[in-house]
Amino acid sequence: MNGTVADEMRGLLEQALAPTALEIINDSAQHSGHSGDDGSGESHFTIVIEAPTFADMNRLARQRAVIAALGDIVGQRVHAVAIRASAPA
């Protein structure tokens, strides 16, 4: 796929979870030279996502849904992802 890992993650999350709000923050620069930094500039991310599908899920279930939607990206191509998932108010 052409584009960034963040772009790919956005597409996967939009397709799987239909979020009403989605922000993907590249935190890789803060981890430069640390464990998991592969030099790509795309190793650490924070995902802030709001989706109606999360309404009946607890925090762990929401995080699992996000990780499942991302497929092999987390752990294979991205070292770490922080997730803040919520349902619309």
Contacts in CASP RR format, 6 or more apart in sequence:
PFRMAT RR
TARGET T0000
AUTHOR 0000-0000-0000
METHOD contacts of the structure
MODEL  1
MNGTVADEMRGLLEQALAPTALEIINDSAQHSGHSGDDGSGESHFTIVIE
APTFADMNRLARQRAVIAALGDIVGQRVHAVAIRASAPA
1 7 0 8 1.000
1 8 0 8 1.000
4 42 0 8 1.000
5 40 0 8 1.000
5 42 0 8 1.000
5 45 0 8 1.000
5 73 0 8 1.000
5 77 0 8 1.000
5 78 0 8 1.000
6 24 0 8 1.000
6 26 0 8 1.000
6 42 0 8 1.000
6 45 0 8 1.000
8 73 0 8 1.000
9 24 0 8 1.000
9 45 0 8 1.000
9 47 0 8 1.000
9 70 0 8 1.000
9 73 0 8 1.000
10 22 0 8 1.000
10 24 0 8 1.000
12 69 0 8 1.000
12 70 0 8 1.000
12 71 0 8 1.000
12 73 0 8 1.000
13 19 0 8 1.000
13 22 0 8 1.000
13 47 0 8 1.000
13 49 0 8 1.000
13 66 0 8 1.000
13 69 0 8 1.000
13 70 0 8 1.000
14 22 0 8 1.000
15 69 0 8 1.000
16 65 0 8 1.000
16 68 0 8 1.000
16 69 0 8 1.000
17 49 0 8 1.000
17 51 0 8 1.000
17 53 0 8 1.000
17 54 0 8 1.000
17 65 0 8 1.000
17 66 0 8 1.000
17 69 0 8 1.000
18 51 0 8 1.000
18 52 0 8 1.000
18 53 0 8 1.000
19 49 0 8 1.000
19 50 0 8 1.000
19 51 0 8 1.000
20 50 0 8 1.000
20 51 0 8 1.000
20 52 0 8 1.000
20 88 0 8 1.000
21 48 0 8 1.000
21 49 0 8 1.000
21 50 0 8 1.000
22 47 0 8 1.000
22 48 0 8 1.000
22 49 0 8 1.000
22 50 0 8 1.000
23 46 0 8 1.000
23 47 0 8 1.000
23 48 0 8 1.000
23 49 0 8 1.000
24 45 0 8 1.000
24 46 0 8 1.000
24 47 0 8 1.000
24 48 0 8 1.000
25 45 0 8 1.000
25 46 0 8 1.000
25 47 0 8 1.000
25 48 0 8 1.000
26 41 0 8 1.000
26 42 0 8 1.000
26 44 0 8 1.000
26 45 0 8 1.000
27 44 0 8 1.000
27 45 0 8 1.000
27 46 0 8 1.000
27 82 0 8 1.000
28 37 0 8 1.000
28 40 0 8 1.000
28 41 0 8 1.000
28 42 0 8 1.000
28 43 0 8 1.000
28 44 0 8 1.000
28 45 0 8 1.000
29 41 0 8 1.000
30 44 0 8 1.000
31 37 0 8 1.000
31 43 0 8 1.000
31 44 0 8 1.000
31 79 0 8 1.000
31 80 0 8 1.000
32 39 0 8 1.000
35 79 0 8 1.000
36 43 0 8 1.000
36 44 0 8 1.000
36 79 0 8 1.000
36 80 0 8 1.000
37 43 0 8 1.000
37 44 0 8 1.000
37 79 0 8 1.000
38 79 0 8 1.000
42 77 0 8 1.000
42 78 0 8 1.000
43 78 0 8 1.000
43 79 0 8 1.000
43 80 0 8 1.000
44 78 0 8 1.000
44 79 0 8 1.000
44 80 0 8 1.000
44 81 0 8 1.000
45 78 0 8 1.000
45 80 0 8 1.000
45 81 0 8 1.000
45 82 0 8 1.000
46 81 0 8 1.000
46 82 0 8 1.000
46 83 0 8 1.000
46 84 0 8 1.000
47 66 0 8 1.000
47 81 0 8 1.000
47 82 0 8 1.000
47 83 0 8 1.000
47 84 0 8 1.000
47 85 0 8 1.000
48 84 0 8 1.000
49 66 0 8 1.000
49 83 0 8 1.000
49 84 0 8 1.000
49 85 0 8 1.000
49 86 0 8 1.000
50 85 0 8 1.000
50 86 0 8 1.000
50 87 0 8 1.000
50 88 0 8 1.000
51 85 0 8 1.000
51 87 0 8 1.000
51 88 0 8 1.000
52 87 0 8 1.000
52 88 0 8 1.000
53 65 0 8 1.000
53 87 0 8 1.000
54 62 0 8 1.000
54 65 0 8 1.000
54 85 0 8 1.000
54 86 0 8 1.000
54 87 0 8 1.000
55 87 0 8 1.000
55 88 0 8 1.000
57 65 0 8 1.000
57 87 0 8 1.000
59 85 0 8 1.000
62 83 0 8 1.000
62 85 0 8 1.000
62 86 0 8 1.000
63 83 0 8 1.000
63 85 0 8 1.000
65 85 0 8 1.000
66 81 0 8 1.000
66 83 0 8 1.000
66 85 0 8 1.000
67 74 0 8 1.000
67 81 0 8 1.000
67 83 0 8 1.000
70 81 0 8 1.000
74 81 0 8 1.000
END
